[in-house]
Amino acid sequence: MLSRADVIGPASFWLAHLFKRVIFYAMHQRMPLLFRDAGLMLATAALISALFSLGGVGAVLFGFLMDRFNANLVIAAGFALTALAIWAWGR
């Protein structure tokens, strides 16, 4: 017989996953319009929206690196590289 914890844990996980996917798809659909309203050309806005999904590749790469090296150092390096990229983009 299943206990209450055996049901609530997986149900909570899948509910959170469902909401995450809904938010992702809603953002992905609205992003070109929001960028266009901000003054970007529609082609540029569509390209940015298409590249948004490539973040998953970085997540897989970081997961691989975290298995091989110290996870805290990998995450710190990722944050540092992200800060450097945002700084360079703003220049």
Backbone as JSON Lines, residues from 0, in Angstrom:
{"i":0,"aa":"M","n":[0.84,-1.18,0.0],"ca":[0.0,0.0,0.0],"c":[0.89,1.25,0.0]}
{"i":1,"aa":"L","n":[0.52,2.23,-0.77],"ca":[1.29,3.46,-0.87],"c":[1.01,4.37,0.32]}
{"i":2,"aa":"S","n":[2.07,4.95,0.82],"ca":[1.88,5.94,1.89],"c":[1.6,7.3,1.26]}
{"i":3,"aa":"R","n":[1.24,8.21,2.11],"ca":[0.93,9.57,1.64],"c":[2.16,10.23,1.04]}
{"i":4,"aa":"A","n":[3.33,10.01,1.65],"ca":[4.58,10.59,1.15],"c":[4.95,10.03,-0.22]}
{"i":5,"aa":"D","n":[4.6,8.75,-0.48],"ca":[4.9,8.14,-1.77],"c":[4.09,8.77,-2.9]}
{"i":6,"aa":"V","n":[2.97,9.36,-2.57],"ca":[2.11,9.98,-3.58],"c":[2.4,11.47,-3.7]}
{"i":7,"aa":"I","n":[2.59,12.16,-2.59],"ca":[2.75,13.61,-2.61],"c":[4.06,14.02,-3.25]}
{"i":8,"aa":"G","n":[5.16,13.3,-2.99],"ca":[6.45,13.66,-3.55],"c":[6.44,13.69,-5.07]}
{"i":9,"aa":"P","n":[6.13,12.58,-5.73],"ca":[6.09,12.59,-7.19],"c":[5.03,13.52,-7.77]}
{"i":10,"aa":"A","n":[3.89,13.63,-7.1],"ca":[2.85,14.54,-7.6],"c":[3.33,15.98,-7.54]}
{"i":11,"aa":"S","n":[4.02,16.35,-6.48],"ca":[4.56,17.71,-6.37],"c":[5.6,17.97,-7.44]}
{"i":12,"aa":"F","n":[6.45,16.98,-7.69],"ca":[7.46,17.11,-8.72],"c":[6.82,17.35,-10.09]}
{"i":13,"aa":"W","n":[5.85,16.53,-10.46],"ca":[5.24,16.66,-11.77],"c":[4.4,17.92,-11.89]}
{"i":14,"aa":"L","n":[3.79,18.36,-10.81],"ca":[3.04,19.61,-10.84],"c":[3.99,20.8,-11.05]}
{"i":15,"aa":"A","n":[5.12,20.79,-10.35],"ca":[6.12,21.85,-10.54],"c":[6.67,21.81,-11.96]}
{"i":16,"aa":"H","n":[6.91,20.61,-12.48],"ca":[7.4,20.47,-13.87],"c":[6.36,21.0,-14.86]}
{"i":17,"aa":"L","n":[5.11,20.71,-14.65],"ca":[4.05,21.2,-15.52],"c":[4.03,22.73,-15.54]}
{"i":18,"aa":"F","n":[4.07,23.34,-14.36],"ca":[4.05,24.81,-14.29],"c":[5.28,25.42,-14.92]}
{"i":19,"aa":"K","n":[6.44,24.76,-14.76],"ca":[7.66,25.24,-15.38],"c":[7.51,25.24,-16.9]}
{"i":20,"aa":"R","n":[6.96,24.18,-17.44],"ca":[6.78,24.09,-18.9],"c":[5.77,25.13,-19.4]}
{"i":21,"aa":"V","n":[4.71,25.34,-18.65],"ca":[3.72,26.34,-19.05],"c":[4.36,27.73,-19.09]}
{"i":22,"aa":"I","n":[5.14,28.05,-18.06],"ca":[5.81,29.36,-18.03],"c":[6.8,29.47,-19.18]}
{"i":23,"aa":"F","n":[7.55,28.41,-19.43],"ca":[8.54,28.43,-20.51],"c":[7.87,28.68,-21.86]}
{"i":24,"aa":"Y","n":[6.82,27.95,-22.15],"ca":[6.14,28.11,-23.44],"c":[5.46,29.48,-23.54]}
{"i":25,"aa":"A","n":[4.9,29.97,-22.46],"ca":[4.28,31.3,-22.49],"c":[5.33,32.37,-22.76]}
{"i":26,"aa":"M","n":[6.49,32.25,-22.1],"ca":[7.57,33.21,-22.34],"c":[8.07,33.1,-23.77]}
{"i":27,"aa":"H","n":[8.23,31.87,-24.23],"ca":[8.79,31.65,-25.56],"c":[7.86,32.2,-26.65]}
{"i":28,"aa":"Q","n":[6.58,32.14,-26.44],"ca":[5.64,32.66,-27.42],"c":[5.57,34.18,-27.41]}
{"i":29,"aa":"R","n":[5.7,34.78,-26.24],"ca":[5.55,36.23,-26.11],"c":[6.85,37.0,-26.35]}
{"i":30,"aa":"M","n":[7.98,36.31,-26.27],"ca":[9.26,36.99,-26.35],"c":[9.46,37.81,-27.62]}
{"i":31,"aa":"P","n":[9.18,37.3,-28.81],"ca":[9.38,38.14,-30.01],"c":[8.54,39.41,-29.99]}
{"i":32,"aa":"L","n":[7.32,39.31,-29.48],"ca":[6.47,40.5,-29.43],"c":[7.0,41.51,-28.42]}
{"i":33,"aa":"L","n":[7.48,41.02,-27.28],"ca":[8.02,41.93,-26.27],"c":[9.29,42.62,-26.78]}
{"i":34,"aa":"F","n":[10.14,41.87,-27.46],"ca":[11.36,42.46,-28.0],"c":[11.04,43.45,-29.12]}
{"i":35,"aa":"R","n":[10.06,43.12,-29.93],"ca":[9.66,44.04,-31.0],"c":[9.1,45.33,-30.41]}
{"i":36,"aa":"D","n":[8.28,45.2,-29.37],"ca":[7.74,46.39,-28.71],"c":[8.83,47.22,-28.04]}
{"i":37,"aa":"A","n":[9.94,46.58,-27.69],"ca":[11.07,47.29,-27.08],"c":[11.92,48.01,-28.12]}
{"i":38,"aa":"G","n":[11.61,47.8,-29.42],"ca":[12.32,48.52,-30.46],"c":[13.22,47.69,-31.34]}
{"i":39,"aa":"L","n":[13.3,46.39,-31.11],"ca":[14.12,45.54,-31.96],"c":[13.36,45.17,-33.22]}
{"i":40,"aa":"M","n":[14.12,44.87,-34.28],"ca":[13.48,44.38,-35.5],"c":[12.9,42.99,-35.22]}
{"i":41,"aa":"L","n":[11.83,42.63,-35.94],"ca":[11.16,41.37,-35.69],"c":[12.1,40.18,-35.95]}
{"i":42,"aa":"A","n":[12.96,40.28,-36.98],"ca":[13.9,39.19,-37.27],"c":[14.88,39.0,-36.11]}
{"i":43,"aa":"T","n":[15.36,40.07,-35.54],"ca":[16.28,39.99,-34.4],"c":[15.56,39.41,-33.19]}
{"i":44,"aa":"A","n":[14.35,39.85,-32.97],"ca":[13.56,39.33,-31.84],"c":[13.32,37.83,-31.99]}
{"i":45,"aa":"A","n":[13.03,37.39,-33.2],"ca":[12.8,35.96,-33.43],"c":[14.09,35.17,-33.22]}
{"i":46,"aa":"L","n":[15.22,35.72,-33.64],"ca":[16.5,35.04,-33.45],"c":[16.83,34.9,-31.96]}
{"i":47,"aa":"I","n":[16.62,35.95,-31.19],"ca":[16.87,35.89,-29.75],"c":[15.96,34.84,-29.11]}
{"i":48,"aa":"S","n":[14.72,34.79,-29.52],"ca":[13.8,33.8,-28.96],"c":[14.22,32.38,-29.32]}
{"i":49,"aa":"A","n":[14.73,32.2,-30.53],"ca":[15.18,30.87,-30.94],"c":[16.42,30.45,-30.16]}
{"i":50,"aa":"L","n":[17.31,31.39,-29.9],"ca":[18.54,31.08,-29.16],"c":[18.29,30.87,-27.67]}
{"i":51,"aa":"F","n":[17.14,31.32,-27.19],"ca":[16.79,31.17,-25.77],"c":[16.81,29.71,-25.35]}
{"i":52,"aa":"S","n":[16.42,28.83,-26.23],"ca":[16.35,27.4,-25.91],"c":[17.72,26.76,-25.81]}
{"i":53,"aa":"L","n":[18.75,27.4,-26.31],"ca":[20.09,26.82,-26.24],"c":[20.65,26.8,-24.83]}
{"i":54,"aa":"G","n":[20.0,27.46,-23.89],"ca":[20.45,27.43,-22.51],"c":[20.48,26.02,-21.94]}
{"i":55,"aa":"G","n":[19.66,25.15,-22.45],"ca":[19.65,23.76,-22.0],"c":[20.95,23.04,-22.32]}
{"i":56,"aa":"V","n":[21.6,23.42,-23.41],"ca":[22.88,22.81,-23.76],"c":[23.92,23.16,-22.69]}
{"i":57,"aa":"G","n":[23.92,24.42,-22.25],"ca":[24.84,24.82,-21.2],"c":[24.56,24.09,-19.9]}
{"i":58,"aa":"A","n":[23.31,23.84,-19.61],"ca":[22.95,23.12,-18.38],"c":[23.48,21.69,-18.42]}
{"i":59,"aa":"V","n":[23.38,21.04,-19.56],"ca":[23.91,19.68,-19.69],"c":[25.43,19.69,-19.56]}
{"i":60,"aa":"L","n":[26.07,20.68,-20.19],"ca":[27.52,20.8,-20.1],"c":[27.96,21.03,-18.65]}
{"i":61,"aa":"F","n":[27.26,21.91,-17.95],"ca":[27.61,22.18,-16.55],"c":[27.36,20.95,-15.68]}
{"i":62,"aa":"G","n":[26.32,20.19,-15.97],"ca":[26.09,18.95,-15.23],"c":[27.23,17.96,-15.43]}
{"i":63,"aa":"F","n":[27.7,17.84,-16.66],"ca":[28.84,16.96,-16.96],"c":[30.09,17.44,-16.21]}
{"i":64,"aa":"L","n":[30.35,18.76,-16.26],"ca":[31.53,19.3,-15.58],"c":[31.43,19.15,-14.06]}
{"i":65,"aa":"M","n":[30.22,19.28,-13.52],"ca":[30.03,19.13,-12.08],"c":[30.29,17.7,-11.62]}
{"i":66,"aa":"D","n":[30.02,16.73,-12.51],"ca":[30.33,15.33,-12.18],"c":[31.83,15.08,-12.18]}
{"i":67,"aa":"R","n":[32.56,15.79,-13.01],"ca":[34.0,15.57,-13.16],"c":[34.85,16.38,-12.17]}
{"i":68,"aa":"F","n":[34.4,17.59,-11.86],"ca":[35.19,18.5,-11.04],"c":[34.37,18.93,-9.82]}
{"i":69,"aa":"N","n":[34.94,19.79,-9.02],"ca":[34.26,20.31,-7.83],"c":[33.03,21.12,-8.27]}
{"i":70,"aa":"A","n":[31.87,20.71,-7.84],"ca":[30.61,21.33,-8.29],"c":[30.55,22.81,-7.91]}
{"i":71,"aa":"N","n":[31.03,23.15,-6.73],"ca":[30.99,24.56,-6.3],"c":[31.86,25.44,-7.2]}
{"i":72,"aa":"L","n":[33.02,24.92,-7.59],"ca":[33.9,25.7,-8.47],"c":[33.31,25.84,-9.87]}
{"i":73,"aa":"V","n":[32.65,24.81,-10.34],"ca":[32.03,24.87,-11.68],"c":[30.91,25.91,-11.69]}
{"i":74,"aa":"I","n":[30.08,25.92,-10.66],"ca":[29.0,26.9,-10.58],"c":[29.56,28.3,-10.45]}
{"i":75,"aa":"A","n":[30.6,28.47,-9.62],"ca":[31.23,29.79,-9.47],"c":[31.81,30.27,-10.79]}
{"i":76,"aa":"A","n":[32.46,29.36,-11.52],"ca":[33.01,29.73,-12.83],"c":[31.89,30.1,-13.8]}
{"i":77,"aa":"G","n":[30.78,29.38,-13.74],"ca":[29.64,29.71,-14.6],"c":[29.08,31.09,-14.32]}
{"i":78,"aa":"F","n":[28.94,31.41,-13.03],"ca":[28.47,32.75,-12.68],"c":[29.45,33.83,-13.13]}
{"i":79,"aa":"A","n":[30.74,33.54,-12.96],"ca":[31.76,34.52,-13.38],"c":[31.73,34.73,-14.89]}
{"i":80,"aa":"L","n":[31.62,33.64,-15.64],"ca":[31.54,33.75,-17.1],"c":[30.27,34.47,-17.54]}
{"i":81,"aa":"T","n":[29.17,34.22,-16.85],"ca":[27.92,34.91,-17.17],"c":[28.04,36.4,-16.9]}
{"i":82,"aa":"A","n":[28.64,36.75,-15.77],"ca":[28.84,38.17,-15.45],"c":[29.75,38.84,-16.48]}
{"i":83,"aa":"L","n":[30.79,38.14,-16.89],"ca":[31.7,38.67,-17.91],"c":[30.99,38.87,-19.23]}
{"i":84,"aa":"A","n":[30.13,37.91,-19.62],"ca":[29.39,38.02,-20.87],"c":[28.41,39.18,-20.82]}
{"i":85,"aa":"I","n":[27.72,39.37,-19.7],"ca":[26.78,40.5,-19.58],"c":[27.53,41.82,-19.62]}
{"i":86,"aa":"W","n":[28.68,41.88,-18.95],"ca":[29.5,43.09,-18.97],"c":[29.96,43.4,-20.4]}
{"i":87,"aa":"A","n":[30.44,42.38,-21.12],"ca":[30.91,42.59,-22.49],"c":[29.78,42.99,-23.42]}
{"i":88,"aa":"W","n":[28.6,42.44,-23.19],"ca":[27.46,42.76,-24.04],"c":[27.03,44.21,-23.82]}
{"i":89,"aa":"G","n":[27.18,44.7,-22.61],"ca":[26.77,46.07,-22.29],"c":[27.74,47.14,-22.76]}
{"i":90,"aa":"R","n":[28.91,46.76,-23.18],"ca":[29.91,47.74,-23.62],"c":[29.65,48.22,-24.99]}
